[in-house]
Amino acid sequence: MRIILAFLFLITLGGPAIANDERTANQHKEDPYKHLKLFGDVFERIKVLYVDELSDEEIIEHAISGMLEGLDPHSSYLNDDGYDDMKIQTRGSFGGLGIEVTMENGYVKVVSPIDDTPAYKAGVEAGDLITHLDGKQVMGLSLSEAVDKMRGKVGSTIELTVRREDTPEAIEIKIKRAIIKIKSVRHRIEGDIGYLRITTFNQQTSPGVKKAIKAIKKKLGDELMGYVIDLRNNPGGLLTEAINVSDFFLERGEIVSTRGRQEEDTRRDIAVSGDLADGLPLVVLINGGSASASEIVAGALQDHRRAVIMGEQSFGKGSVQTIIPLPDNAAMRLTTARYYTPSGRSIQAKGIVPDIIVELAKVEAVDTSGRTKESDLEGALDKSDGKNGDDEQENSHANLSDEAKEDYQLLRAIDLLRGVSLYNNQNQPVFADNTRNKDKDDDSRDNDDD
């Protein structure tokens, strides 16, 4: 810190003489020393005149934070504690409420609550605007300051005041802080469908996806019809993990391209041959809480027509942040590039639009027992007890979990996969017969020519 301050004072006191030489050589170039002198002047006035006494370190940290956070909502300064928390989070375990947040119009906006965390269980939803923390205004705080206030001793309670779209009154939500242990990949069997829920992209994600697919294959074998990859409310994470997961389902082609000002920030990532799903149909579920790395996966699989994207439009975070270490175990998170889908689409502020839009809805059974059927008519041909059709309709979702039965978007994904699989199975013999007939015709023509 003394080195930084000495540098600033050197600029303040000795800057003009140096700057004169620079102006002589580069009269048309912008003079950075003029701005650094202004910074030094402001620093001195804060140190002497501010109502409360601040240390040099505090003033410099505030200055750096303001410089970065003024760029965009995702650039920020990480002091010693913040940098350690970030490293722990990428490994999959950290303390807090369990929400991914950003800033919007001075308020903290929830990008997504993380599954099975205190915030998720308390009812926090993607899109919520947090206006107060324990009754105190969020307006005026930086994102890092707000996040610091939401962190606290494990077991302690915090009250969030949130504004929610289509809800006129503010909502008060009490949350007990806890150690957040993220299991980034969960899986289960839904009848003849493999279901993968990816909650975040951390260092556990790609190994978890491999393990889940292996377990599903072992369980279902030849009965497996396809996979649902659930990325709803997945706030993103590590770019490398998003690339790995996309590559698991692609045989070839570009996965994502990143384009920045520096050559090292511009690159194209290409898929390596090998599809873990063996070409079976995929449906990817997304919603407004799907951001960043989730959008990379959805965009890559959509552009290559490898999966049907279903659900609601995603969040629209199409920028890449680089963690740059600084002295004294600090770091800065800096936006260094934008990323683009294989077709060249920028996701930034646009998001991924699903191939099939399915809005969140509540599933309720409708009683149709009173309807008259052909089998109910007196003297109907081939009359039976009429129960077979009813049984088949009732049993179409009978082998699904309770979670799936109550999840309208997931039910539509499962129905789509079964429909695609049924269509492929019904048409495969026709295509095979046509191929064989074509071969016979070709043989016959060869014989005639002879």
NORQUI-V773519 format. One record per pair of residues at least 24 apart in sequence whose ideal C-beta (glycine too) atoms are under 7 Angstrom apart, sorted by sequence separation. I is the first residue (numbers start at 0). J is the second residue. D is the distance in whole Angstrom. If there is no record, write none. Layout:
[[I | J | D] [I | J | D]]
This chain:
[[106 | 130 | 6] [133 | 157 | 6] [134 | 158 | 7] [152 | 176 | 7] [153 | 177 | 6] [183 | 207 | 6] [184 | 208 | 6] [246 | 270 | 5] [250 | 274 | 6] [281 | 305 | 6] [282 | 306 | 6] [286 | 310 | 5] [287 | 311 | 6] [289 | 313 | 4] [290 | 314 | 4] [10 | 35 | 4] [11 | 36 | 6] [98 | 123 | 6] [103 | 128 | 7] [132 | 157 | 6] [133 | 158 | 5] [151 | 176 | 5] [153 | 178 | 6] [186 | 211 | 4] [246 | 271 | 6] [249 | 274 | 7] [281 | 306 | 4] [282 | 307 | 5] [283 | 308 | 5] [284 | 309 | 6] [285 | 310 | 5] [286 | 311 | 4] [287 | 312 | 7] [289 | 314 | 6] [291 | 316 | 5] [10 | 36 | 6] [193 | 219 | 7] [242 | 268 | 5] [248 | 274 | 6] [284 | 310 | 5] [285 | 311 | 7] [287 | 313 | 7] [288 | 314 | 7] [290 | 316 | 4] [132 | 159 | 7] [184 | 211 | 6] [188 | 215 | 7] [248 | 275 | 7] [282 | 309 | 6] [287 | 314 | 6] [11 | 39 | 4] [73 | 101 | 7] [186 | 214 | 6] [191 | 219 | 6] [247 | 275 | 5] [248 | 276 | 6] [285 | 313 | 5] [317 | 345 | 5] [10 | 39 | 6] [72 | 101 | 5] [131 | 160 | 4] [186 | 215 | 6] [317 | 346 | 3] [318 | 347 | 6] [72 | 102 | 5] [107 | 137 | 5] [129 | 159 | 5] [130 | 160 | 5] [188 | 218 | 6] [193 | 223 | 6] [317 | 347 | 3] [7 | 38 | 7] [8 | 39 | 7] [106 | 137 | 6] [130 | 161 | 7] [188 | 219 | 6] [191 | 222 | 5] [195 | 226 | 6] [197 | 228 | 7] [315 | 346 | 6] [7 | 39 | 5] [106 | 138 | 7] [129 | 161 | 5] [130 | 162 | 6] [191 | 223 | 6] [192 | 224 | 6] [197 | 229 | 7] [315 | 347 | 7] [105 | 138 | 5] [128 | 161 | 6] [191 | 224 | 5] [192 | 225 | 6] [193 | 226 | 4] [194 | 227 | 5] [195 | 228 | 5] [196 | 229 | 4] [197 | 230 | 6] [248 | 281 | 6] [315 | 348 | 5] [127 | 161 | 4] [128 | 162 | 4] [195 | 229 | 7] [199 | 233 | 6] [315 | 349 | 5] [7 | 42 | 6] [107 | 142 | 7] [192 | 227 | 6] [194 | 229 | 7] [198 | 233 | 6] [199 | 234 | 7] [200 | 235 | 6] [201 | 236 | 5] [205 | 240 | 6] [315 | 350 | 4] [127 | 163 | 6] [197 | 233 | 6] [200 | 236 | 3] [201 | 237 | 6] [204 | 240 | 4] [208 | 244 | 6] [314 | 350 | 6] [199 | 236 | 5] [200 | 237 | 5] [313 | 350 | 4] [107 | 145 | 5] [126 | 164 | 6] [205 | 243 | 4] [302 | 340 | 5] [303 | 341 | 6] [312 | 350 | 5] [313 | 351 | 4] [124 | 163 | 7] [130 | 169 | 7] [201 | 240 | 7] [205 | 244 | 6] [208 | 247 | 6] [302 | 341 | 4] [312 | 351 | 7] [102 | 142 | 5] [200 | 240 | 4] [204 | 244 | 6] [255 | 295 | 5] [302 | 342 | 5] [312 | 352 | 5] [200 | 241 | 5] [299 | 340 | 6] [312 | 353 | 7] [298 | 340 | 4] [299 | 341 | 6] [311 | 353 | 7] [362 | 404 | 7] [295 | 338 | 6] [308 | 351 | 6] [310 | 353 | 5] [362 | 405 | 6] [255 | 299 | 6] [309 | 353 | 5] [254 | 299 | 5] [308 | 353 | 5] [309 | 354 | 7] [311 | 356 | 7] [362 | 407 | 5] [100 | 146 | 7] [298 | 344 | 7] [308 | 354 | 5] [309 | 355 | 5] [361 | 407 | 7] [307 | 354 | 5] [310 | 357 | 6] [311 | 358 | 6] [360 | 407 | 4] [298 | 346 | 6] [307 | 355 | 6] [309 | 357 | 5] [359 | 407 | 7] [362 | 410 | 7] [123 | 172 | 6] [359 | 408 | 6] [122 | 172 | 6] [226 | 276 | 6] [245 | 295 | 7] [249 | 299 | 7] [301 | 351 | 7] [4 | 55 | 6] [121 | 172 | 5] [241 | 292 | 4] [245 | 296 | 5] [252 | 303 | 6] [357 | 408 | 5] [121 | 173 | 7] [240 | 292 | 7] [244 | 296 | 6] [248 | 300 | 6] [294 | 346 | 5] [96 | 149 | 6] [121 | 174 | 5] [226 | 279 | 7] [228 | 281 | 6] [230 | 283 | 6] [231 | 284 | 5] [298 | 351 | 5] [301 | 354 | 7] [95 | 149 | 6] [225 | 279 | 5] [230 | 284 | 6] [231 | 285 | 6] [232 | 286 | 7] [234 | 288 | 7] [238 | 292 | 6] [241 | 295 | 4] [245 | 299 | 4] [249 | 303 | 6] [297 | 351 | 5] [357 | 411 | 5] [0 | 55 | 6] [95 | 150 | 5] [224 | 279 | 7] [225 | 280 | 4] [226 | 281 | 5] [227 | 282 | 5] [228 | 283 | 5] [229 | 284 | 5] [230 | 285 | 5] [231 | 286 | 5] [235 | 290 | 5] [237 | 292 | 7] [241 | 296 | 5] [245 | 300 | 7] [0 | 56 | 5] [3 | 59 | 6] [94 | 150 | 6] [118 | 174 | 6] [223 | 279 | 7] [225 | 281 | 6] [232 | 288 | 4] [233 | 289 | 5] [234 | 290 | 5] [235 | 291 | 3] [236 | 292 | 5] [249 | 305 | 6] [294 | 350 | 7] [117 | 174 | 5] [227 | 284 | 7] [231 | 288 | 6] [232 | 289 | 7] [234 | 291 | 7] [235 | 292 | 4] [248 | 305 | 6] [294 | 351 | 5] [117 | 175 | 6] [231 | 289 | 6] [235 | 293 | 6] [0 | 59 | 7] [94 | 153 | 6] [117 | 176 | 7] [230 | 289 | 5] [117 | 177 | 5] [233 | 293 | 4] [81 | 143 | 6] [257 | 319 | 5] [116 | 179 | 5] [212 | 275 | 5] [230 | 293 | 4] [212 | 276 | 7] [113 | 179 | 7] [209 | 275 | 7] [230 | 296 | 7] [285 | 351 | 6] [75 | 142 | 6] [76 | 143 | 7] [230 | 297 | 6] [75 | 143 | 5] [113 | 181 | 6] [285 | 353 | 6] [264 | 335 | 5] [264 | 336 | 4] [68 | 141 | 5] [68 | 142 | 6] [259 | 335 | 5] [64 | 141 | 6] [259 | 336 | 3] [96 | 174 | 5] [258 | 336 | 6] [64 | 143 | 6] [231 | 310 | 6] [257 | 336 | 4] [258 | 337 | 6] [96 | 176 | 6] [95 | 176 | 6] [235 | 316 | 7] [238 | 319 | 6] [257 | 338 | 5] [258 | 339 | 7] [94 | 176 | 7] [97 | 179 | 5] [256 | 338 | 7] [255 | 338 | 5] [256 | 339 | 5] [94 | 178 | 5] [95 | 179 | 6] [114 | 198 | 5] [255 | 339 | 7] [94 | 179 | 6] [113 | 198 | 6] [255 | 340 | 7] [92 | 178 | 7] [93 | 179 | 5] [113 | 199 | 7] [92 | 179 | 7] [254 | 341 | 7] [92 | 180 | 5] [253 | 341 | 4] [92 | 181 | 7] [252 | 341 | 6] [91 | 181 | 5] [91 | 183 | 6] [200 | 292 | 4] [310 | 408 | 6] [309 | 408 | 7] [309 | 411 | 7] [309 | 412 | 5] [125 | 232 | 6] [307 | 415 | 6] [91 | 201 | 5] [90 | 201 | 7] [91 | 202 | 7] [89 | 201 | 5] [90 | 202 | 6] [91 | 203 | 5] [89 | 202 | 6] [112 | 232 | 6] [111 | 232 | 4] [111 | 233 | 7] [111 | 234 | 4] [110 | 234 | 5] [284 | 408 | 6] [284 | 409 | 7] [284 | 412 | 6] [282 | 412 | 4] [282 | 415 | 6] [282 | 416 | 6] [99 | 234 | 3] [280 | 416 | 5] [280 | 419 | 5] [280 | 420 | 6] [89 | 237 | 6] [126 | 287 | 6] [125 | 287 | 5] [125 | 288 | 3] [111 | 288 | 4] [110 | 288 | 6] [111 | 290 | 7] [110 | 290 | 5] [227 | 409 | 7] [227 | 412 | 5] [227 | 413 | 7] [227 | 416 | 7] [225 | 416 | 4] [224 | 416 | 6] [224 | 417 | 6] [225 | 419 | 7] [225 | 420 | 6] [224 | 420 | 4] [110 | 314 | 6] [190 | 398 | 4] [190 | 399 | 6] [189 | 399 | 5] [189 | 400 | 6] [187 | 400 | 6] [189 | 403 | 5] [192 | 413 | 5] [189 | 413 | 6] [192 | 416 | 6] [73 | 318 | 6] [82 | 328 | 6] [73 | 320 | 5] [82 | 329 | 6] [79 | 327 | 7] [82 | 330 | 5] [79 | 328 | 5] [79 | 329 | 6] [78 | 329 | 5] [77 | 329 | 6] [77 | 330 | 4] [77 | 331 | 7] [76 | 331 | 5] [77 | 332 | 6] [75 | 332 | 5] [74 | 332 | 6] [73 | 332 | 7] [74 | 333 | 5] [74 | 334 | 5] [73 | 334 | 6] [71 | 334 | 5] [67 | 331 | 6] [70 | 334 | 7] [67 | 333 | 7]]
